[in-house]
Amino acid sequence: MPSTNYIIAITHLSARIKQTAIAGLSVTFGISMYIFMNCFMSGVNTTQDELAFTSLANIRVYNDVPEYNTNFESLSQNGTYLVSVRNPRRIQYTEGIKNSEKIVNLLRTSTPEQVGITTQVNTNVFYRNGAVKINGLLSGVEVGNEDVLFNISDHMLEGKWTDLNERSNGIILGVGLAERLSVGMNEYVSLSTADNISRSYRVVGLIKTSIASVDNGKAFVPINSVRNLLSKNSGYATDVLMNINDVDKAKHVSDRLKGLTEYSVESWQESNGQLESGKVLRDIIALAVSLTILLVAGFGIYNIMTMTVNEKIKEIAILKAMGFEDKDVSEIFLTQSMIVGLMGGLVGLLLGFLISLTVHTIPFEMPGIETLPIDFNVKYYFQSFLFGLLTTFIAGYLPAKKASGVDPVEIIRS
């Protein structure tokens, strides 16, 4: 059976339906906006990651070209000073990774977080078709492993990604590059390296990733084709790429690997810091805006509850004169606040979902995105409901405390 305090609280709420509805709507609006803002920003971040990681690995191992300065060394012997000058142009260094299998095995054994590893041989070339000559990037890939890391087969516009395994002279062009060269499926395109080595390849596929640098200036061939083109051994690679099960931990994993190899190890946060900065900034904006809305809703409840206390001041005095303790009076008004928060919160959850669902159906004309991105993550619903109840509790506690401090003798005398 409901307690007397609860019955009184319900009576107060039902006596002023309009005020109760306004207070509930403020909570509803705050919670629904919290859900929408965070779901939308999370959807934007997820979409950005999906587009970026179409060609960006979580961790990259490569042979960095050392930076040399002209060094002067002096040596004193028998009062005679000798000066040695080292010209960086005469210093020899090795490009690429000579034995990529060793690095791959190291990554597999020392990184339990890895979900895929592949090697690439990348080189700048000139693509030719008739009089058209375009500078671009040729990427030699391990067909199967490349697809594991980047799901690149999902971005094929024509042909199949696995067709690279069927033809040694097959090539897959970015759709923009193919348009610039005016070539289509099963046609031939020539390319030449910086050493004037030329080859002719047959177009077996067109790819569209929505990344301009890939679509407009990159092509893919089997990795051994590029090794032969550059006269490199079977273990040669310019990049060893690895994905892990949590992209946000890539920096930590790369720092751990740096002490295990002489090659450079770079996480995606280090090579593309703007992606991480943008993601953090959007999360901060979404959180700030949504919490501000909930705070405004809390002020609305506070004002309504304060007005209720002022209007019911004589009733409070009578209750205390009848034997109600301070905690009972406080419980009555705090219960009213929490009921408003609970009802407004439940409706806010539904409204937030409906708003997000509606926005998710709005067409968005951008490569790789058909509609505005929304992440329907349950955690945002729990967070919004929790913050909503916390806000209403604080907003109701202050007027309830004021009500409990009423002196019935002074109120009745007045």
MIDOFI-308605 format. One record per residue (C-alpha): residue in one letter; chain; x, y, z. Coordinates in Angstrom, 1 decimal, decimal comma, padded with zeros to 4 digits. Example, Ala and Ser with C-alpha at 12.3 -4.5 7.8 and 13.67 -1.06 7.14 Angstrom:
<recs>
REC code unit     px     py     pz
REC    A    A  012,3 -004,5  007,8
REC    S    A  013,7 -001,1  007,1
</recs>
This chain:
<recs>
REC code unit     px     py     pz
REC    M    A  000,0  000,0  000,0
REC    P    A  001,4  003,4 -000,9
REC    S    A  002,8  005,5  001,9
REC    T    A  001,1  008,7  003,1
REC    N    A  004,0  010,8  001,8
REC    Y    A  003,7  009,2 -001,6
REC    I    A -000,1  009,8 -001,7
REC    I    A  000,4  013,5 -000,8
REC    A    A  003,1  013,9 -003,5
REC    I    A  000,8  012,4 -006,1
REC    T    A -002,1  014,7 -005,0
REC    H    A  000,1  017,8 -005,4
REC    L    A  001,2  016,7 -008,9
REC    S    A -002,4  015,9 -010,0
REC    A    A -003,7  019,1 -008,6
REC    R    A -001,5  021,1 -011,0
REC    I    A -001,4  019,1 -014,2
REC    K    A -000,2  022,0 -016,3
REC    Q    A  002,8  022,7 -014,2
REC    T    A  003,6  019,0 -013,9
REC    A    A  003,4  018,6 -017,7
REC    I    A  005,7  021,6 -018,3
REC    A    A  008,3  020,2 -015,8
REC    G    A  008,1  016,8 -017,4
REC    L    A  008,4  018,2 -020,9
REC    S    A  011,6  020,1 -019,9
REC    V    A  013,1  016,7 -018,8
REC    T    A  011,8  015,0 -022,0
REC    F    A  013,4  017,6 -024,2
REC    G    A  016,7  017,6 -022,4
REC    I    A  017,0  013,8 -022,5
REC    S    A  015,9  013,5 -026,1
REC    M    A  018,4  016,1 -027,2
REC    Y    A  021,2  014,4 -025,2
REC    I    A  020,4  011,1 -027,0
REC    F    A  020,2  012,7 -030,4
REC    M    A  023,4  014,8 -030,1
REC    N    A  025,6  012,0 -028,8
REC    C    A  024,2  009,4 -031,2
REC    F    A  024,7  011,8 -034,1
REC    M    A  028,3  012,7 -033,2
REC    S    A  029,1  009,1 -032,5
REC    G    A  027,7  008,2 -035,9
REC    V    A  029,8  010,9 -037,6
REC    N    A  032,9  009,6 -035,8
REC    T    A  032,2  006,0 -036,8
REC    T    A  031,6  007,0 -040,4
REC    Q    A  034,8  009,0 -040,5
REC    D    A  036,7  006,0 -039,1
REC    E    A  035,2  003,7 -041,7
REC    L    A  036,1  006,0 -044,6
REC    A    A  039,6  006,8 -043,2
REC    F    A  040,5  003,2 -042,4
REC    T    A  039,6  002,1 -046,0
REC    S    A  043,3  002,7 -046,8
REC    L    A  044,8  003,7 -043,4
REC    A    A  046,2  001,0 -041,2
REC    N    A  046,2  001,2 -037,4
REC    I    A  050,0  000,7 -037,3
REC    R    A  052,6  001,1 -040,0
REC    V    A  056,2 -000,2 -040,0
REC    Y    A  058,5  001,3 -042,5
REC    N    A  062,1  002,2 -043,2
REC    D    A  062,4  005,9 -042,6
REC    V    A  064,9  007,8 -044,7
REC    P    A  067,4  009,2 -042,2
REC    E    A  068,0  012,9 -042,0
REC    Y    A  071,7  013,7 -042,2
REC    N    A  073,5  017,0 -041,6
REC    T    A  076,9  017,7 -042,8
REC    N    A  079,1  016,8 -039,8
REC    F    A  082,4  018,4 -038,8
REC    E    A  084,8  016,4 -036,6
REC    S    A  088,0  017,7 -035,3
REC    L    A  090,9  015,6 -034,0
REC    S    A  093,9  017,0 -032,2
REC    Q    A  097,2  015,0 -032,5
REC    N    A  100,6  016,4 -031,6
REC    G    A  099,3  019,9 -031,7
REC    T    A  097,9  019,4 -035,2
REC    Y    A  094,1  019,7 -035,8
REC    L    A  092,5  017,6 -038,5
REC    V    A  089,0  018,4 -039,6
REC    S    A  086,8  015,7 -041,1
REC    V    A  083,8  016,7 -043,2
REC    R    A  081,1  014,1 -043,9
REC    N    A  078,9  014,9 -046,9
REC    P    A  075,4  013,4 -046,5
REC    R    A  075,2  012,8 -050,2
REC    R    A  078,0  010,2 -049,9
REC    I    A  076,3  008,3 -047,1
REC    Q    A  074,5  005,2 -048,4
REC    Y    A  071,3  004,0 -046,8
REC    T    A  068,8  001,2 -047,6
REC    E    A  065,3  002,0 -048,8
REC    G    A  062,4 -000,2 -047,8
REC    I    A  062,5 -003,4 -045,7
REC    K    A  064,6 -006,1 -047,2
REC    N    A  063,2 -009,0 -045,1
REC    S    A  059,6 -008,2 -044,5
REC    E    A  058,8 -011,7 -043,3
REC    K    A  060,9 -011,2 -040,2
REC    I    A  058,9 -008,0 -039,3
REC    V    A  055,6 -009,8 -040,0
REC    N    A  056,6 -012,7 -037,6
REC    L    A  057,7 -010,2 -035,0
REC    L    A  054,4 -008,4 -035,1
REC    R    A  052,4 -011,7 -034,9
REC    T    A  054,3 -013,0 -031,9
REC    S    A  054,6 -009,7 -029,9
REC    T    A  051,1 -008,3 -030,6
REC    P    A  048,3 -010,5 -029,4
REC    E    A  045,9 -007,6 -030,2
REC    Q    A  046,5 -007,9 -034,0
REC    V    A  043,7 -008,9 -036,3
REC    G    A  045,5 -008,7 -039,6
REC    I    A  048,9 -008,0 -041,1
REC    T    A  049,9 -007,3 -044,7
REC    T    A  052,8 -006,0 -046,7
REC    Q    A  052,9 -003,5 -049,5
REC    V    A  055,4 -002,2 -052,0
REC    N    A  054,5  001,4 -052,9
REC    T    A  056,2  003,4 -055,6
REC    N    A  055,5  006,6 -057,6
REC    V    A  054,9  006,0 -061,3
REC    F    A  053,6  007,8 -064,4
REC    Y    A  050,4  006,3 -065,9
REC    R    A  050,1  006,6 -069,6
REC    N    A  047,3  006,2 -072,1
REC    G    A  048,0  007,7 -075,5
REC    A    A  049,0  011,3 -074,9
REC    V    A  047,7  011,4 -071,4
REC    K    A  050,4  011,2 -068,7
REC    I    A  049,5  011,2 -065,0
REC    N    A  051,7  011,0 -061,9
REC    G    A  050,3  008,6 -059,3
REC    L    A  051,0  005,8 -056,8
REC    L    A  051,3  002,1 -057,6
REC    S    A  050,6 -000,2 -054,7
REC    G    A  051,7 -003,8 -054,8
REC    V    A  049,5 -005,7 -052,3
REC    E    A  048,9 -009,1 -050,9
REC    V    A  045,4 -009,6 -052,2
REC    G    A  043,9 -011,6 -049,4
REC    N    A  045,6 -009,9 -046,5
REC    E    A  044,8 -006,5 -048,0
REC    D    A  041,1 -007,3 -048,0
REC    V    A  041,3 -008,6 -044,4
REC    L    A  042,7 -005,2 -043,2
REC    F    A  040,6 -002,8 -045,3
REC    N    A  037,6 -004,7 -046,6
REC    I    A  038,7 -003,3 -049,9
REC    S    A  036,6 -005,7 -052,0
REC    D    A  033,5 -003,9 -050,7
REC    H    A  034,5 -000,8 -052,6
REC    M    A  034,8 -002,4 -056,0
REC    L    A  032,8 -000,5 -058,6
REC    E    A  033,5 -003,0 -061,4
REC    G    A  035,3 -006,3 -061,4
REC    K    A  036,4 -008,4 -058,4
REC    W    A  039,2 -007,7 -056,0
REC    T    A  040,3 -011,3 -056,2
REC    D    A  040,8 -010,9 -060,0
REC    L    A  044,3 -009,6 -059,2
REC    N    A  045,2 -013,2 -058,3
REC    E    A  044,0 -014,4 -061,6
REC    R    A  046,2 -012,2 -063,9
REC    S    A  049,9 -011,4 -063,3
REC    N    A  049,5 -008,3 -065,4
REC    G    A  046,1 -007,3 -063,9
REC    I    A  045,6 -003,9 -062,4
REC    I    A  042,8 -002,2 -060,4
REC    L    A  042,5  001,5 -060,9
REC    G    A  040,9  004,2 -058,7
REC    V    A  037,7  005,3 -060,5
REC    G    A  038,9  008,9 -060,8
REC    L    A  042,3  007,8 -062,2
REC    A    A  040,6  005,6 -064,8
REC    E    A  038,4  008,6 -065,9
REC    R    A  041,4  010,8 -066,2
REC    L    A  043,2  008,2 -068,3
REC    S    A  040,0  007,5 -070,3
REC    V    A  040,4  003,7 -069,8
REC    G    A  037,8  001,1 -068,9
REC    M    A  037,5 -002,5 -068,1
REC    N    A  039,8 -005,0 -070,0
REC    E    A  041,7 -002,1 -071,6
REC    Y    A  045,4 -001,6 -071,2
REC    V    A  047,3  001,1 -069,4
REC    S    A  051,0  001,7 -069,4
REC    L    A  053,2  002,9 -066,6
REC    S    A  056,8  003,9 -066,1
REC    T    A  059,0  004,2 -063,0
REC    A    A  061,5  006,9 -062,2
REC    D    A  064,2  004,6 -063,7
REC    N    A  062,3  004,6 -067,0
REC    I    A  061,2  001,0 -066,7
REC    S    A  057,8  000,6 -068,4
REC    R    A  055,1 -002,1 -068,1
REC    S    A  051,7 -002,6 -069,6
REC    Y    A  048,8 -003,8 -067,4
REC    R    A  045,2 -004,9 -068,2
REC    V    A  042,4 -003,2 -066,2
REC    V    A  040,6 -005,9 -064,3
REC    G    A  038,7 -003,7 -061,9
REC    L    A  037,7 -000,2 -060,8
REC    I    A  037,6  000,9 -057,2
REC    K    A  035,8  003,7 -055,4
REC    T    A  036,7  004,4 -051,8
REC    S    A  035,5  008,0 -051,4
REC    I    A  039,1  009,0 -050,6
REC    A    A  040,3  011,4 -053,2
REC    S    A  044,0  010,4 -053,0
REC    V    A  043,1  006,7 -053,7
REC    D    A  040,3  007,2 -056,3
REC    N    A  042,2  009,8 -058,3
REC    G    A  045,8  008,7 -058,2
REC    K    A  046,3  005,1 -057,0
REC    A    A  046,2  001,7 -058,6
REC    F    A  046,7 -001,8 -057,2
REC    V    A  048,6 -004,8 -058,6
REC    P    A  049,9 -008,0 -057,0
REC    I    A  052,9 -007,3 -054,8
REC    N    A  055,3 -009,5 -056,8
REC    S    A  054,6 -007,5 -059,9
REC    V    A  055,9 -004,4 -058,3
REC    R    A  058,9 -006,3 -056,9
REC    N    A  059,7 -007,4 -060,4
REC    L    A  059,2 -004,0 -061,7
REC    L    A  061,7 -002,5 -059,2
REC    S    A  064,0 -005,5 -059,4
REC    K    A  063,7 -006,3 -055,7
REC    N    A  063,8 -009,6 -053,9
REC    S    A  060,8 -011,6 -052,8
REC    G    A  061,0 -010,3 -049,2
REC    Y    A  061,1 -006,6 -050,1
REC    A    A  058,4 -004,3 -048,9
REC    T    A  058,1 -000,6 -048,3
REC    D    A  055,4 -000,9 -045,7
REC    V    A  054,2 -003,5 -043,2
REC    L    A  050,7 -002,7 -042,0
REC    M    A  048,8 -004,1 -039,1
REC    N    A  045,3 -003,6 -037,6
REC    I    A  044,4 -004,3 -034,0
REC    N    A  041,2 -005,1 -032,2
REC    D    A  040,9 -001,6 -030,7
REC    V    A  042,0  001,3 -032,9
REC    D    A  042,2  003,7 -029,9
REC    K    A  045,0  001,6 -028,4
REC    A    A  047,2  001,9 -031,6
REC    K    A  049,5  004,5 -030,1
REC    H    A  050,1  002,4 -027,0
REC    V    A  050,9 -000,7 -029,1
REC    S    A  053,2  001,2 -031,5
REC    D    A  055,2  002,6 -028,5
REC    R    A  055,7 -000,9 -027,3
REC    L    A  056,9 -002,1 -030,7
REC    K    A  059,4  000,7 -031,2
REC    G    A  061,9 -000,9 -028,9
REC    L    A  061,7 -004,3 -030,7
REC    T    A  062,8 -003,3 -034,2
REC    E    A  065,2 -000,9 -035,9
REC    Y    A  062,5  000,3 -038,3
REC    S    A  060,1  003,1 -037,7
REC    V    A  056,8  002,2 -036,1
REC    E    A  053,9  004,7 -036,5
REC    S    A  050,3  004,6 -035,2
REC    W    A  047,5  006,2 -037,1
REC    Q    A  047,2  008,8 -034,4
REC    E    A  050,8  010,0 -035,1
REC    S    A  050,4  010,0 -038,9
REC    N    A  046,8  011,5 -038,9
REC    G    A  046,5  013,5 -035,7
REC    Q    A  043,8  015,6 -037,2
REC    L    A  041,4  012,6 -037,2
REC    E    A  041,9  012,0 -033,5
REC    S    A  041,6  015,8 -032,7
REC    G    A  038,4  016,1 -034,7
REC    K    A  036,9  013,1 -033,0
REC    V    A  037,7  014,4 -029,5
REC    L    A  036,4  017,9 -030,4
REC    R    A  033,1  016,6 -031,7
REC    D    A  032,6  014,4 -028,5
REC    I    A  033,3  017,4 -026,3
REC    I    A  030,8  019,6 -028,2
REC    A    A  028,1  016,9 -028,1
REC    L    A  028,6  016,4 -024,4
REC    A    A  028,7  020,1 -023,6
REC    V    A  025,6  020,9 -025,6
REC    S    A  023,6  018,0 -024,2
REC    L    A  024,5  018,5 -020,6
REC    T    A  023,7  022,2 -021,0
REC    I    A  020,2  021,3 -022,2
REC    L    A  019,8  019,0 -019,2
REC    L    A  021,0  021,7 -016,9
REC    V    A  018,4  024,1 -018,3
REC    A    A  015,8  021,5 -017,8
REC    G    A  016,9  021,2 -014,2
REC    F    A  016,5  024,9 -013,6
REC    G    A  013,0  024,6 -015,0
REC    I    A  012,1  021,9 -012,5
REC    Y    A  013,8  023,9 -009,7
REC    N    A  011,7  026,9 -010,4
REC    I    A  008,5  024,9 -010,6
REC    M    A  009,2  023,1 -007,4
REC    T    A  010,2  026,3 -005,6
REC    M    A  006,8  027,9 -006,7
REC    T    A  005,0  024,7 -005,4
REC    V    A  006,7  025,0 -002,0
REC    N    A  005,8  028,7 -001,8
REC    E    A  002,2  027,9 -002,7
REC    K    A  001,9  025,0 -000,3
REC    I    A  003,6  026,7  002,6
REC    K    A  000,5  026,7  004,8
REC    E    A -000,2  023,1  004,0
REC    I    A  003,4  022,2  004,9
REC    A    A  002,9  024,0  008,2
REC    I    A -000,3  022,1  008,9
REC    L    A  001,4  018,8  008,1
REC    K    A  004,3  019,5  010,5
REC    A    A  001,8  020,6  013,2
REC    M    A  000,1  017,2  012,7
REC    G    A  003,3  015,4  013,5
REC    F    A  005,1  015,1  010,1
REC    E    A  008,8  015,3  010,5
REC    D    A  011,3  017,3  008,5
REC    K    A  012,3  014,2  006,5
REC    D    A  008,7  013,4  005,7
REC    V    A  008,1  016,9  004,2
REC    S    A  011,4  016,7  002,3
REC    E    A  010,4  013,2  001,0
REC    I    A  007,1  014,5 -000,3
REC    F    A  008,6  017,2 -002,5
REC    L    A  011,6  015,2 -003,5
REC    T    A  009,2  012,4 -004,6
REC    Q    A  007,3  014,9 -006,8
REC    S    A  010,6  015,9 -008,4
REC    M    A  011,6  012,3 -009,1
REC    I    A  008,2  011,3 -010,5
REC    V    A  008,5  014,2 -012,9
REC    G    A  012,0  013,2 -013,8
REC    L    A  011,0  009,5 -014,3
REC    M    A  008,0  010,2 -016,4
REC    G    A  009,8  012,9 -018,5
REC    G    A  012,8  010,6 -018,8
REC    L    A  010,8  007,6 -020,2
REC    V    A  009,1  009,8 -022,8
REC    G    A  012,5  011,4 -023,6
REC    L    A  014,0  008,0 -024,3
REC    L    A  011,3  007,3 -026,8
REC    L    A  011,4  010,8 -028,4
REC    G    A  015,2  010,7 -028,6
REC    F    A  015,0  007,4 -030,5
REC    L    A  012,3  008,7 -032,9
REC    I    A  014,3  011,9 -033,6
REC    S    A  017,5  009,9 -034,3
REC    L    A  015,6  007,4 -036,5
REC    T    A  014,0  010,3 -038,5
REC    V    A  017,3  012,0 -039,0
REC    H    A  018,9  008,7 -040,0
REC    T    A  016,5  008,6 -043,0
REC    I    A  017,5  012,0 -044,3
REC    P    A  019,5  011,6 -047,6
REC    F    A  023,0  012,9 -047,5
REC    E    A  024,8  013,3 -050,8
REC    M    A  028,4  012,5 -050,1
REC    P    A  030,6  009,7 -051,5
REC    G    A  030,3  006,7 -049,2
REC    I    A  027,4  008,1 -047,2
REC    E    A  023,7  007,7 -048,2
REC    T    A  022,0  009,1 -045,1
REC    L    A  023,0  011,2 -042,1
REC    P    A  025,0  008,8 -039,8
REC    I    A  023,4  007,9 -036,4
REC    D    A  024,9  005,4 -033,9
REC    F    A  022,0  003,7 -032,0
REC    N    A  024,2  002,8 -029,1
REC    V    A  022,3  001,8 -025,9
REC    K    A  024,8  003,4 -023,6
REC    Y    A  023,7  006,9 -024,7
REC    Y    A  020,1  006,0 -023,6
REC    F    A  021,4  004,8 -020,2
REC    Q    A  023,6  007,9 -019,8
REC    S    A  020,8  010,3 -020,7
REC    F    A  018,3  008,6 -018,3
REC    L    A  020,9  008,6 -015,5
REC    F    A  021,9  012,3 -016,0
REC    G    A  018,2  013,2 -016,3
REC    L    A  017,3  011,6 -013,0
REC    L    A  020,4  013,1 -011,3
REC    T    A  019,4  016,6 -012,6
REC    T    A  015,9  016,3 -011,4
REC    F    A  017,1  015,0 -008,0
REC    I    A  019,3  018,0 -007,5
REC    A    A  016,7  020,4 -008,8
REC    G    A  014,1  018,9 -006,4
REC    Y    A  016,4  018,5 -003,4
REC    L    A  016,9  022,2 -002,8
REC    P    A  013,2  023,2 -002,7
REC    A    A  012,5  020,0 -000,6
REC    K    A  015,1  021,1  001,9
REC    K    A  013,6  024,5  002,1
REC    A    A  010,2  023,0  002,7
REC    S    A  011,5  020,8  005,5
REC    G    A  012,8  023,8  007,3
REC    V    A  009,5  025,6  007,5
REC    D    A  008,5  026,7  011,1
REC    P    A  004,8  025,8  011,5
REC    V    A  004,3  028,2  014,4
REC    E    A  005,4  031,3  012,4
REC    I    A  003,4  030,3  009,3
REC    I    A  000,2  029,6  011,3
REC    R    A  000,6  032,9  013,2
REC    S    A  001,0  034,8  010,0
</recs>
